């Protein structure tokens, strides 16, 4: 029998038993939809993280207190809540003298309740210098950022994040009003543009940014920094500047053994690599779970095809009686299995893409997350290939059982 004849007979059988065909395809449809959706979510999350890290600023290198001794991407102790006091004023002055560095911005941070009238909220407050806003791409929507002059004169001024301003003042203009942070009065001089959640999970809209001197001495009562942001010159690569920063801070701390570093230096590329690895592993894990449903769907196909073989025993006997070979019967049932899984895969791709679009609109327009739409072609081609392979894999056994039937016994089957 010619292949095209086998395909026509298989298509006719699929159309004849519509309910059975629908139930057979259902597992594949669910599995493929899940694979498409989860791979799209993984790609979207990765793109979102990349945009967030790049939105922090360009050519940035971060110096964090505490060493990382167990690997390139291990977290320093300070990021795990341990208080480390190794970054001090001398580090700033030595870094600023290097020609490969165009900007050095120390910062301190903490959490406190901020109050205006009867309204209050808990915020993360940052103590920084005037150049911080430019280096870290914190743009002011209303008012102005404070200056280095405000920092040096211990001015009690504050720039609020957009959500903090909305919580405290509603629709009123906060600029010029006074708020209380840790029972210290601050005059609002500016409101930041909306930035969303940062690459490190920090809500950049729920912030209060104050002069470094006030934050360090009066709000926290410390003489060290929680982090230092270094901006590399465009004439040098970030990796070169990272090496220079590491060398300078080691010299400043009188460290001769690299294994005894009391600080950690990270570039934006390091952070992207770390977060990219995490999202890739998470996507692989979720997609693996989705593939389990494909296996379940494949087993469902095999079971239903076995039932179909039993139901059509007399048909098999009749076909063999008029000259159909074992190969012809095997091809017929195998093509049925492949057709069911192939069309199930196409329907699954449609619903997977539909769910991806719906999720995008929900996250962007209702949850208001800067979600990135991603529907990778690799997921679509993988789904088509996997669904077809599933049809072949789980259709072979029922097809062989059909082909092995004795024509005389098949014709006698009631």
N, C-alpha and C positions, 0 to 999 in steps of 0.2 A: 504494500500500500504506500502511495506517495505521502510525503510529509504534509503537503497541503490538505490532502483528504483527511488525514488524522486530525489536523487542526480544526477542520470544518465539523467533523463529528464531535470533537471535544467541545467546541463552541455550542453546538446544538444541544448537547447533554447539559451544559451549564445553564443555558437559557430555559431548558425544559424544567429543571428543578431549581426555581428561583429562590425559594425559602432556604433550601439546603445550601445553595451557593452563597447566599447572604450570610448565613451562620458560619460557613466555612471561612469566608473572608474576614469576619468580624475581628478575630484575634490578630490577624495581620494588620488590619486597619488601625487598631488600637496601638499595636507595637510600633508601626512605622510613624504614626502621629506622635507618639512619645519620643521616639528617636529624633525626629525633626525639631520638635519643640525644645527638648533639652539641649541639643547641640546649638540651636539658635540662642537659647538663654546663656549658654557658656560663652559663645562668641560675643554676645551683646555685653555681658558682664566684663569680659576682658577689654573690649573697646571702651567701656565706661571708665574702667580703672586707668587705662592709658591716658584718656582725656583728663581725668582728675589729677594724675601725677604731673602731666604737662601743664595743667592749669595753675600749678603751684608757682611756676616761674620757669625761666630758661637757664641752662648751664649752672644748675645749683648743686652744691655739695653740702651734706648735712653732717655735722659733728655732734655726736650724742655721748653723754657721759657713761662710762662703764665699758669694759672690754667685751669682745665676743670671741671666745677662745675655741668654740667647737665647730666653726665653719664659716664660710663666706656669708651665708644668709641667716646665721643664728642671731637671735635677738639679744641686745645688750641688757644688762640687769636693770638699768633705769627704765626701760620700756615695760618692765614687769612690776613696777611700783616701788623698786628699791631706791632710796634717796642716795645719790652719789654727788659729791661736791667738787669734782675734779676740774670742771671748766670755770676758769676765773678771768679776771680782767687782763692779766698779762698775756693770755692766749689771744685775745682780741688784738692787742697792739702788735704782737709779733706777726700775726696773719696779715694785718693791714699793710705791713711794710713789703710784702712780696709782690713782685711785678705781675705775676700770673693771676693775681686776685684783684677783681675790680670792686668787690663789696663784701663786707663782713658784718653780719647782723646777729647779735646775741639776743636771746629771749628767755623770759621766765614765764611760767604759767601756773595757774591754780584754778580752783572753783570756789565760788561764793555766791551769796544771794544779792541781787541787785534790786533796788526798790525805787519806785516813783509813785508818790501819793499812796493810794490803796493797792497798787499793782506791784507784784514782785515775781521774780523768776530766778532760778539758779542758772548761772552762766559759767562758761570757761573764760577766764580773763587772761590776756596776754600782756606782758610788759615788754615793750620793744622801743627801738629808736625810730627817728623819723624816716629813714631810708628803707625801713622794713616794708612799707606799703608798696613801694616801687619794685623792689627786688622780688617780693613774694606775690606780686600781681593782685594786691588787695586794693581794688578801685573804690573810690568814694562816690556814692550816688548823690548825696546831698551834703552841704557843708564843706568841710575841708579835713584833711589829715592833720595831725599835730606835727610839729617840726622838732628838729634837734634842739632848738632854742628852748622849746617847751620841756624837753627832756632834761636839759642842763639846769633849768630853773625850778624843777620839781613842780611843774604846773599840774593842777588837778583837773585835767581834761580827759575826755574819753570819746572814742569812736565806737559806735554800737553796730553789731550785726543787724541785718534787716529783720530777722524774726524777733530778736530781742527788742528792737525799737517798736515793732508792731505789738508785741505783748504788753509793753509798758505804756505806750502812748496811743495805741489804736491808730486812728486816721489823723491824729494831730502831728504837727511838725515838731520833732524832739530837739532840733538844733537850738542851742541857747538855754535849754532847760537844765535843771540840776537833778542828778540821781545820786543814790547812796549805794556804795559798794564797800562791804565790810565796815559799815558805819562811817565811811569817809565820803564826803561830798565831792562829786565830780560834775563839771559842766560838759554837756554834750556838744561837741564841735563838728561831728560828722556822722553819716550813716553809710555803711558799706553796701556795695552792690550785692545782690543775691548770688551766692556761690554754690550752695548745696553742700552735700556731705563730701568731705575730702577723702583723699586716697587712704588715709589712716583711720577712717571711721569717725573723724571729728566733724561735728556739725558746724560748718564755717559761718552759718547765719545766726547761730546762737552764741555770739561772742561779745566781749567788751575789751577793747584794746586801749591800754593806758601807757603813759610814758614809762620807759624802762626803770628809771630811778625810783619813781613812785611805786611801781609794782614790786620791785626788788626790795627796797628798804622799808616801805610803809605798809604795803599789803601782805608781804611774805616774811619780811625781816631776815633776809638771807644775803650773802655776799658772793654767791656763785650763780651760774647760769644753768638752765635746763636743756638748752640746745644752742648751737651756733649754726647759722646758715651762711655759706660762703658762695659767692658768685664768681665763676671762673671767667677769665678774659676770653674773648672770642678767638684770640690768637693761639690758644692752647686747647688741647683736648681735655675733656673732663677727667679722663683716667690719669693724665699727667698731673693735673692740678690736685687730684685726689692724693696722688703719691706725695706731692709737695706739702699738702696740708698735713698728711700723716707725719711726714718728717719734721715739720715745724712744731707740731703739737708735742711730738715725742721729745724734741729738744727742749721745748718749754717746760715739760714735766720731768726732764732729766731721766728719760727712760732709754736704756741701751738694749734691753731684751724685748723684741716685738711681742713675745708671748706674755709680757707683763703690761701691755697697753691698758690704761685706765680710761680709754675712750674708744669710740667706734666711728669710722668715717664711711658714709654711704653716698653714692651718686644716684641721680634719678634713674639711670640705667639699671643699677643694682636693685632698686625698689621695683622697677617694672619687671625685671627678671624674676624676682621673688614672687610678686603678686601674679605674674603670668604663669609661673609654675603651679601656684596654688589653684588658680582658676582652671588650668588644663587638667590637673589631677581631679578636681571636683567634677568637671565636665565629663571626663572619662568614666568616673565612678557612676554618675547619674545615667550616662548613656549605656553603661554596662547593665544597670538595673532595667533600663528600657528594653535592652536586647533579651532579657529574660522573658518578657511578655511575647517577644517574637518566637522564642523557643516554645512557649506554651501554645501560641497560635499555631505553630508548625505541628505540634503533637495533636492539636485539635483537628487540623487538616488530615493528618494521617488516620485518626480515628473515624472521621466522617467518610473519608475515602474508602476505608475498609468496610464500613456499613454499606456504602454505595456498591462496592464490589459484590457483597452478599445479595443485595436487593436486585442486582442486574445479572445474576448468575445465568438465568435463562438466555438473556441477551448475548452474554459472552459465548454460551454454547451454540447459539444460532449463528453468530458471526464466524465461529470456528468451523461450523458445519458447512458454511458456504465458501470456505477457503481462506479465512483470516488466519494468519500465523501467530505464534506466541509473541513475536516482535511487534506485529500490528496491534495486538491487544495491549501490550505494555506501553507502546507509544500513545495509544488513545488515552489511557488513564493517566499517564505521566503528563501529557499535554493538558489534560483537565486540571491537574494539580498546579502546573505552572501558570496556566491562564488565571486561575482563581487567585493565586498569590500575587501575580503581576498586577492584575487590576485592583486587588486589595491594596497593593503597594501604592498605586497611583491615587486611589481614594485617600489612603493614609497621608500621602504627601500633601494633598489638597487640604485636608483637615489640619495637619500639622502647621502648614503655612497660615491657614486661617486663624488658628489659635495663637500663633506667633504675632500676627497683626493685631488681634484683639488684646493680647497681653501688652503690646507696645502702647496702644491707645489708653488702656487703663492706667499703666504706670506713668505715662507722660501727662495725660489730661486730668486724671482723677487723683492719683497719688503724688503727682508733680515731681517725679524723678527724671533727671536728664538721661533717660534710657536711650540706648543706641539700637536702632533696628538692624538686625543681622539675620539673614537667611542664607547660610553658606551653601553653595552649589555642591560642595563635597557631601553634605548631609543628604541632598536629594539623590545624587548618583549612588551613594552608599545604600540608601533605602531601596532604590530600584534593584540594585545588585543583590542585596540581602534577601529581598522578598522573592526574587526569581530563584535564587539559590535555595531558599527555604522550600519553595515548591518542588524543586528537583529532589532535595534531600529527603523530605518527608513524604514525597509521592512515589519514591522508588519501591518501597516495601509493598504498599497496596497494589501498585501496578504489576509487580512480579507475582503477587498472589493471584491477581486476575489472569495473568498470562499462563500460570501453571495449571489452571483448572482443566480438567478432562472434559472434552466437549460432550460426550455421551452422558456423563453424570450431571453436567451442567444443564442439559436439556431435560433431564428427569427432575430437576430441582423444583420443588413446590414453593 
